[in-house]
Every structure is written in structure tokens, then in C-alpha cells.
Amino acid sequence: QNNKTPAVQPAVTDTINKLAYSETYPFSKVSVIEVVSYPDRMNWDTIIISKGAFKLNDNVIEDGKLRIPDDRIRDRIKLTDQQAKAFFELLYNFHCKEEEGAACFDPRHSFIFYDQAGKAYASLEICIECSEYRISGKFSETDFCFEKTELIARFIEQVGVKYFGGEGE
């Protein structure tokens, strides 16, 4: 028998330290998860911080509601329970050998978490191009890398998201 621990490969599924859906925030209190797509927010949702300087508005949700205007939303899809659990597995039980990302952040997709009362309480917004993400709410810690981001991109396409950006956003 070989008792050696196998070498860790990039983006491996964690079977030893596996996190549980029902015990990991924000999944632990979720009633509904929505995937929302929209044009690059850097083009229309910024805050002026000084003359000639601006930054992205950090708040995708505000006062328990999605704050992205309806006319900007391209897709809005509620995940089934099975899809929500598959997303959880990608996010928390599939790990990167090392975190990586690019310097940009041109987000076009968010996962919005709603409680039983229909109140949005957490969000995860991602830029698929650069493998960067922003969270609101007290997310349990996770990692991101290009490989995981590519798997999330395929996942959101499989659940029905059609918009991934394009010319003339």
C-alpha cells in the first residue's frame, strides 16, 4: 500500500475538510439564490471620489434589495436547490493551489442571496475576465483562481445566463 498523501493539484475538490452547505454562511440561511447579469458596472455605476477620479459603487444590494436598475439587467435566474448546492460545492469545496487574479474589476455577474422573507442579505459579484470578486455580507472564507472562475462561468451559462458582455456595453 502507498500511504503517501498525493500532491495537491490546482483547483482540487476537498474531500477531507469538506464544508457543509447548511452550516456555511451565506448558504446556511438562504431561501433563494439569483444569478444576475448586466453590462460592466464600471461604465455606469461609479462614485466620484475627487475631481477626475471615481470608483465602483461597492453595493450591489442595499436595504435588503438588489440595487441594479431593471433596465440594466440582462439575465435574472433563480437557482434550483440542486443548482444552489452545485454552486456551493464550486465555491467552497473546490480549492485553488494558489489564488490568482488580474488587476481589473469589470463585473457583469452577481449571485444574490435572499432569506425566507425575500430580503437580499449577501452578494458575490465576479469579473470573469480577471477572476476577481467582491462580497457583501459575512461570507465564509473561500479562494479564487482563473480555473475556478472558468468553472463558475460555465456553471452560470448552464443555468441559463446568456449575457457575458460584449461590444458597445
Disulfide bonds with the S-S distance in Angstrom:
Cys96-Cys145 2.21
